[in-house]
Every structure is written in C-alpha cells, then in structure tokens.
Amino acid sequence: MIPLEHYLILSSILFSLGIMIVIIKQNAIAVLLGLELMLNAANINLVAFNLAHPHRLDGQLFALFVIIVAACEAAVGLAIILRVYQFFHSPVPDDINILKD
C-alpha cells in the first residue's frame, strides 16, 4: 500500500502548480485550468485521508461533490469567458476595463 505521505506530497505539488498558474498566467482559460488543478489536489487529499479510515466513505463522497462542482464551474466559467471575449475581443482578464474612464 502506498503511504499517506506520498499522496499528500503529490497533492501539495498539484496545488502549488495550480496557484502558480493562477498567479502567473494572463489568459482566462489558463486561470480556469489552474483552479481545476487546485480542486483535483483537494480531491486527492480527500481520497487519501479516506484510505486511512477504510470503513468510512465520507472522503469519497466529498470528492464526488467536488468533481460535480468543478464540472459546473468549468461550464459556467467557459461560458462567461466566451461572452467576455465576444464583448471585449480579448481573453486577457486585465484588458476588461469597463469601469475605468
């Protein structure tokens, strides 16, 4: 059996990569990909801690809910990005300046 520490290391690497992508990338779709990486890191943590307590399924149920929320977030986020791209003709979030004069 794989030790719990290996899952936690993998999860922390994925979460760190997700944060780096969200902070560094200029493209809105890349930011959504970074958010998906962070949600998947949380799923790995949930399932890993569920493996530590084999008679309970709480972690797997929470992971299933996180996957459902991530799918909805991706669909709504892409719809918003496409609509913003049609209006501003740019996928870069910094170019959206409708409130600036």
C-alpha positions as CSV (number, residue, x, y, z in Angstrom):
1,M,0.0,0.0,0.0
2,I,1.2,3.5,-0.8
3,P,1.9,5.6,2.3
4,L,-0.3,8.6,3.0
5,E,2.7,10.9,2.8
6,H,3.1,10.2,-0.9
7,Y,-0.5,11.3,-1.6
8,L,0.0,14.4,0.4
9,I,3.2,15.3,-1.4
10,L,1.5,14.8,-4.8
11,S,-1.4,16.9,-3.7
12,S,0.8,19.7,-2.5
13,I,2.7,19.7,-5.8
14,L,-0.5,19.9,-7.8
15,F,-1.9,22.6,-5.5
16,S,1.3,24.6,-5.8
17,L,1.3,24.3,-9.6
18,G,-2.4,25.4,-9.7
19,I,-1.6,28.5,-7.6
20,M,1.4,29.4,-9.8
21,I,-0.8,29.1,-12.9
22,V,-3.5,31.3,-11.4
23,I,-1.0,33.9,-10.4
24,I,1.3,33.9,-13.4
25,K,-0.9,33.3,-16.5
26,Q,-2.6,36.1,-18.3
27,N,-5.2,34.0,-20.2
28,A,-8.5,33.4,-18.5
29,I,-8.8,29.8,-19.7
30,A,-5.4,29.1,-18.2
31,V,-6.6,30.5,-14.9
32,L,-9.6,28.1,-15.0
33,L,-7.1,25.2,-15.6
34,G,-5.2,26.3,-12.5
35,L,-8.4,26.3,-10.5
36,E,-9.1,22.8,-11.7
37,L,-5.6,21.6,-10.6
38,M,-6.3,23.0,-7.2
39,L,-9.6,21.3,-6.9
40,N,-8.0,18.0,-8.0
41,A,-5.4,18.4,-5.4
42,A,-8.2,18.7,-2.8
43,N,-9.8,15.6,-4.2
44,I,-6.5,13.7,-3.8
45,N,-6.4,14.8,-0.2
46,L,-10.0,13.7,0.5
47,V,-9.5,10.3,-1.1
48,A,-6.1,9.8,0.6
49,F,-7.5,10.5,4.1
50,N,-10.4,8.3,3.3
51,L,-8.0,5.5,2.6
52,A,-6.6,6.0,6.1
53,H,-10.0,5.2,7.5
54,P,-11.3,2.4,5.3
55,H,-14.7,1.8,6.9
56,R,-16.0,5.3,6.1
57,L,-16.9,6.8,2.7
58,D,-17.1,10.4,3.7
59,G,-13.9,11.4,1.8
60,Q,-15.1,9.8,-1.4
61,L,-18.5,11.4,-1.2
62,F,-16.9,14.8,-0.7
63,A,-14.6,14.2,-3.6
64,L,-17.6,13.3,-5.8
65,F,-19.3,16.6,-4.8
66,V,-16.1,18.5,-5.6
67,I,-15.9,16.9,-9.0
68,I,-19.5,17.9,-9.7
69,V,-18.9,21.5,-8.6
70,A,-15.7,21.6,-10.7
71,A,-17.6,20.5,-13.8
72,C,-20.3,23.1,-13.2
73,E,-17.6,25.7,-12.6
74,A,-15.8,24.8,-15.8
75,A,-19.0,25.1,-17.8
76,V,-20.1,28.4,-16.4
77,G,-16.6,29.8,-16.4
78,L,-16.1,29.0,-20.1
79,A,-19.5,30.5,-20.9
80,I,-18.5,33.7,-19.1
81,I,-15.1,33.8,-20.8
82,L,-16.7,33.3,-24.3
83,R,-19.2,36.1,-23.6
84,V,-16.5,38.4,-22.3
85,Y,-14.4,37.6,-25.4
86,Q,-17.2,38.5,-27.7
87,F,-17.7,41.8,-26.0
88,F,-14.0,42.9,-25.4
89,H,-12.2,40.9,-28.1
90,S,-9.6,39.7,-25.6
91,P,-9.1,36.7,-23.4
92,V,-6.9,38.6,-21.0
93,P,-8.7,39.5,-17.8
94,D,-6.6,42.7,-17.4
95,D,-8.0,44.1,-20.6
96,I,-11.5,44.2,-19.2
97,N,-11.8,47.8,-18.1
98,I,-15.4,48.8,-18.5
99,L,-15.4,50.5,-15.1
100,K,-12.3,52.6,-15.9
101,D,-12.9,56.0,-17.5
